[in-house]
Amino acid sequence: MKEIKVLGTGCANCKATITLIEQVASVKATPIKLEKVQEMQDIISYGVMSTPAVVIDGKVVHAGGVPSRDKINSWFSV
């Protein structure tokens, strides 16, 4: 199971990122644990300066803007 955190204050781009991740995980039948991180101090602790950002299994894989569906697909590849 992949542990995924979406870092952001709850803006439209953050919500779109969460929705895309859920859709791709569902299509690929990949179990995920999705967490929203909205506290600014927690976001900064990852070294992220722009949101939305995505952390998978403790590693920042994206920051600043909604990731493309292709990029999200690559996160679920073996």
HELIX and SHEET records of a PDB file:
HELIX    1   1 ALA A   12  VAL A   27  1                                  16    
HELIX    2   2 MET A   40  SER A   45  1                                   6    
HELIX    3   3 ARG A   69  TRP A   75  1                                   7    
SHEET    1   A 4 ILE A  32  VAL A  37  0                                        
SHEET    2   A 4 LYS A   2  LEU A   7  1                                        
SHEET    3   A 4 ALA A  53  ILE A  56 -1                                        
SHEET    4   A 4 LYS A  59  ALA A  63 -1                                        
END                                                                             
